[in-house]
């Protein structure tokens, strides 16, 4: 169990953020000014409806999920984070803000293939924003074994209609293989710099093939809002 400070370093969108070793002064300043993950937060608050059941893939510092839980009525959120150094701090953030009844954090990596291993190597870097599955070549990345959560199992355990996703390039594999039946809204940061134009095209093709269209009006920068087409939603 990691020792967690109860010292509040800033407040953002009604969420009190606790001191933590992974939060640099620049990050804290960015949270104070409302710029930290600003596009994700803006898109999520604009697109996710009251009462949504949200699967958050890539909780990061836990701040984005906490903001959604604080500011969208009657939501239920399961946040999944692979970086083991963040889990206790995320849970403490939720508890401090009285959000335990709305949001839960779970440690692991979500994969879709049925023959996925029980665990996979995840690479932790000093700046948690750069950590990920494909960071093994980075000189300061440290590999650690992380439990795999199969998406089919997760859907049974936590039925959800919304996905909030920031998984540092892992979105290509997830979207290609995931059965998104029952999901009506997906807010994701896309990392074209990792998988290129071809990979970005595959992400779009996968989502359109699963009944989604991008909402250009709600999307911002690299964060895109995808919503199920009305005809597909009615059929479901």
C-alpha positions in Angstrom: 0.0 0.0 0.0 1.4 3.4 -1.1 1.4 6.2 1.5 -1.0 8.9 0.2 -1.0 12.5 1.2 -4.2 14.3 2.1 -2.7 17.6 1.2 -4.9 19.4 -1.4 -2.7 21.0 -4.0 -5.5 22.4 -6.3 -9.1 22.2 -7.2 -10.4 21.7 -10.7 -14.0 21.4 -11.9 -15.0 20.9 -8.3 -12.5 18.1 -7.6 -9.9 18.6 -4.9 -6.6 17.1 -6.1 -4.3 15.6 -3.6 -0.5 15.9 -3.6 1.1 12.9 -5.3 4.7 12.1 -6.5 3.5 11.8 -10.1 2.0 15.3 -10.2 4.6 17.9 -11.2 4.2 21.6 -10.4 3.5 22.2 -14.1 0.7 19.6 -14.1 -0.8 21.1 -10.9 -0.7 24.6 -12.5 -2.4 23.1 -15.6 -5.1 21.6 -13.5 -5.6 24.9 -11.7 -6.0 26.7 -15.0 -8.4 24.1 -16.4 -6.0 23.0 -19.2 -4.9 19.6 -17.9 -6.5 17.1 -20.3 -8.8 20.0 -21.2 -10.0 18.5 -24.5 -10.9 15.1 -22.8 -12.8 16.8 -20.0 -14.6 19.2 -22.3 -15.6 16.5 -24.8 -16.7 14.1 -22.0 -18.8 16.7 -20.2 -20.4 17.8 -23.5 -21.1 14.3 -24.9 -21.8 12.0 -21.9 -25.5 12.0 -20.8 -26.9 12.0 -17.3 -27.1 8.4 -15.8 -24.4 7.0 -18.1 -22.5 3.9 -17.2 -18.9 4.7 -18.1 -16.0 2.5 -18.7 -12.8 4.6 -18.4 -9.8 3.0 -20.1 -6.7 4.7 -18.9 -7.5 6.5 -15.6 -4.1 8.3 -15.5 -4.0 10.4 -12.4 -7.7 9.8 -11.8 -8.6 13.4 -12.3 -10.6 13.1 -15.5 -12.8 10.3 -14.2 -13.3 12.2 -10.9 -14.4 15.3 -12.8 -17.0 13.3 -14.8 -18.3 11.7 -11.6 -18.5 15.1 -9.9 -20.2 16.9 -12.8 -22.5 14.5 -14.6 -25.6 13.4 -12.6 -26.2 9.8 -11.7 -23.3 8.3 -13.5 -21.5 5.1 -12.6 -17.9 4.7 -13.6 -15.4 1.9 -13.6 -11.8 3.2 -14.3 -9.1 0.8 -15.4 -5.5 1.8 -15.1 -2.4 -0.3 -15.9 0.2 1.7 -14.0 0.5 0.1 -10.6 2.1 3.2 -9.0 -1.1 5.2 -9.6 -3.8 3.0 -8.2 -3.6 3.9 -4.5 -3.4 7.6 -5.3 -6.5 7.4 -7.6 -8.5 5.5 -5.0 -7.5 8.2 -2.4 -8.6 10.9 -4.8 -12.0 9.3 -5.2 -12.4 8.8 -1.5 -11.3 12.3 -0.5 -13.9 13.8 -2.9 -16.7 11.5 -1.7 -17.0 9.8 -5.0 -16.7 6.1 -3.9 -20.4 5.5 -4.6 -19.9 6.7 -8.2 -16.5 5.6 -9.4 -14.2 2.6 -8.8 -10.6 2.0 -10.0 -9.3 -1.4 -11.0 -5.7 -2.3 -11.9 -5.1 -4.0 -15.2 -5.0 -3.9 -19.0 -8.1 -4.5 -21.0 -7.6 -6.8 -24.1 -10.3 -8.2 -26.4 -8.8 -11.4 -27.8 -10.1 -14.5 -26.1 -6.6 -16.1 -26.0 -5.0 -13.1 -24.3 -2.5 -14.0 -21.6 -3.2 -13.7 -17.9 -0.7 -10.9 -17.6 1.2 -8.6 -19.9 4.3 -6.3 -19.6 3.5 -2.7 -19.1 6.3 0.0 -19.3 6.3 2.7 -16.6 8.1 6.0 -17.2 8.8 8.8 -14.9 6.1 10.9 -16.5 3.1 8.7 -16.2 1.5 10.3 -19.3 4.2 8.5 -21.4 3.7 5.0 -19.9 2.2 2.3 -22.0 2.4 -1.2 -23.5 4.7 -0.2 -26.4 7.3 1.8 -24.5 10.0 -0.9 -24.1 12.5 0.8 -26.2 12.5 4.0 -24.1 15.7 4.1 -22.0 13.9 5.1 -18.8 11.0 2.8 -19.1 10.7 0.0 -16.5 8.7 -3.1 -17.4 6.2 -4.5 -14.9 3.8 -7.4 -15.2 0.1 -6.2 -15.2 -3.0 -8.4 -15.0 -5.0 -8.7 -18.2 -8.8 -8.1 -18.0 -10.7 -9.6 -21.0 -13.2 -7.1 -22.4 -15.9 -9.8 -22.7 -15.6 -10.5 -19.0 -15.6 -6.9 -18.2 -18.8 -6.3 -20.1 -20.6 -8.9 -18.1 -19.2 -7.6 -14.8 -19.8 -3.9 -15.6 -22.4 -3.4 -18.4 -21.7 0.1 -19.9 -23.1 2.4 -22.5 -20.1 4.8 -22.7 -16.4 4.5 -23.1 -13.9 7.2 -22.1 -10.5 6.1 -23.5 -6.9 7.4 -23.3 -4.6 4.4 -23.6 -1.6 5.9 -25.4 -2.0 4.2 -28.8 -3.7 1.0 -27.6 -7.0 2.3 -29.0 -6.2 0.8 -32.4 -6.1 -2.8 -31.3 -9.0 -2.3 -28.9 -11.3 -0.7 -31.4 -10.4 -3.3 -34.1 -11.3 -6.2 -31.9 -13.9 -5.0 -29.4 -17.6 -6.0 -29.5 -19.2 -2.6 -28.8 -22.7 -3.9 -28.6 -24.6 -1.8 -26.0 -22.1 1.1 -26.2 -23.7 4.3 -27.6 -20.9 6.9 -27.0 -17.2 6.7 -27.1 -14.8 9.6 -26.2 -11.2 8.8 -27.1 -7.9 10.5 -27.5 -6.3 9.1 -30.7 -2.5 8.9 -30.9 -1.8 9.0 -34.7 1.9 9.6 -33.9 2.1 6.0 -32.6 0.3 4.1 -35.4 0.3 6.6 -38.2 -2.2 7.7 -40.8 -3.0 4.1 -41.7 -3.7 3.2 -38.1 -6.0 6.2 -37.7 -7.9 5.2 -40.8 -8.3 1.7 -39.3 -9.7 3.2 -36.1 -12.3 5.2 -38.1 -13.2 2.2 -40.3 -13.6 0.0 -37.2 -15.9 2.5 -35.5 -18.0 3.1 -38.6 -18.3 -0.6 -39.1 -19.6 -1.0 -35.6 -22.3 1.6 -36.2 -20.7 4.8 -35.0 -20.3 8.2 -36.5 -17.9 11.0 -35.4 -19.5 14.1 -33.9 -17.3 16.9 -35.3 -19.1 19.6 -33.3 -18.3 17.9 -30.0 -14.7 16.7 -30.9 -11.7 18.8 -30.0 -8.2 18.3 -31.4 -7.0 14.7 -31.0 -10.0 13.9 -28.8 -12.9 12.6 -30.8 -16.5 11.9 -29.9 -18.1 9.0 -31.6 -21.8 8.3 -31.2 -23.9 5.4 -32.4 -26.0 6.1 -35.4 -29.7 6.5 -34.6 -30.8 3.6 -36.7 -28.2 1.3 -35.1 -29.2 2.5 -31.6 -32.9 1.8 -32.3 -32.1 -1.6 -33.7 -30.0 -2.5 -30.6 
